[in-house]
Amino acid sequence: MIAFPEIDPVAVHLGPLAIRWYGLSWVTGILLAWWLLDRRSRRPGSAWDGEAVSDLIFYAALGMILGGRLGYALFYNPGSYLADPLAVVRVWEGGMSFHGGLIGALTGCWLWGRRSGRGFLACSDLLAPVVPVGLFFGRIANFINGELWGAPTALPWGVIFPDPRAGHIPRHPSQLYEAALEGAVLFAVLWMLSSQPQPRGRMTGLFLAGYGLFRFAVEFVRQPDGQLGYIAFGWLTMGQALSLPMILIGLWLLRREDRA
């Protein structure tokens, strides 16, 4: 058993203003993604420049934030938000969905790709390798907040989370599993491959399939959301249900690329 580290979810107190680690994780992920892509755009022969990268990041980040909030309301807690629709805009109360954020970011890619004439896949291929950066920091922030904990475990690295709803029993630190797989491992693979020219759609396909598979696997040791529980078969979670289309679309893109 590992004791939960005593880390205040609020990183900085500025009078009545509280800046939380979760909010900082979003900002850090976006800025670091922008910095990485901006540096890559400066390489000789790059088809991108700093202004185009900044515009794409803006569209994708805005879509991600809006989609993440709306996706959480739609996928994970529709009854509560139907009863109180204005809660959707109260982002400080928490509640973001990765899958909703992904749909929003991809919509931003499509809009900017259409506006710029570059096309959707060119934009999504550029962004795919840096999305895991944001995922890494977001999952670390989930752990700091003591939320989205795992299922009970007898393994020696089980963590007792401070939230009374966690039952004061050792649980899988599933947030850290996701940070390692969806964040560090996926970033390392995609960033290395994208350092060389790749067929159109490959990076997008690899990201979708890779994230979907990692998320589907970790969900087996992650406690399902209390308001939903298991949605089918006594084991299928909402996270797994939303990840299945990602896996299929990712594999389709890779298969399509092989046939091109």
HELIX and SHEET records of a PDB file:
HELIX    1   1 TRP A   21  SER A   41  1                                  21    
HELIX    2   2 GLY A   50  PHE A   75  1                                  26    
HELIX    3   3 PRO A   78  ALA A   83  1                                   6    
HELIX    4   4 PRO A   85  VAL A   89  5                                   5    
HELIX    5   5 VAL A   91  GLU A   93  5                                   3    
HELIX    6   6 PHE A   98  SER A  116  1                                  19    
HELIX    7   7 PHE A  120  LEU A  127  1                                   8    
HELIX    8   8 ALA A  128  VAL A  130  5                                   3    
HELIX    9   9 VAL A  131  ASN A  145  1                                  15    
HELIX   10  10 PRO A  164  ALA A  166  5                                   3    
HELIX   11  11 SER A  174  GLU A  178  1                                   5    
HELIX   12  12 ALA A  179  VAL A  185  3                                   7    
HELIX   13  13 LEU A  186  SER A  194  1                                   9    
HELIX   14  14 ARG A  202  VAL A  218  1                                  17    
HELIX   15  15 GLU A  219  VAL A  221  5                                   3    
HELIX   16  16 MET A  238  ARG A  259  1                                  22    
SHEET    1   A 2 ILE A   2  ALA A   3  0                                        
SHEET    2   A 2 VAL A 159  ILE A 160  1                                        
SHEET    1   B 2 VAL A  10  LEU A  14  0                                        
SHEET    2   B 2 LEU A  17  ARG A  20 -1                                        
END                                                                             
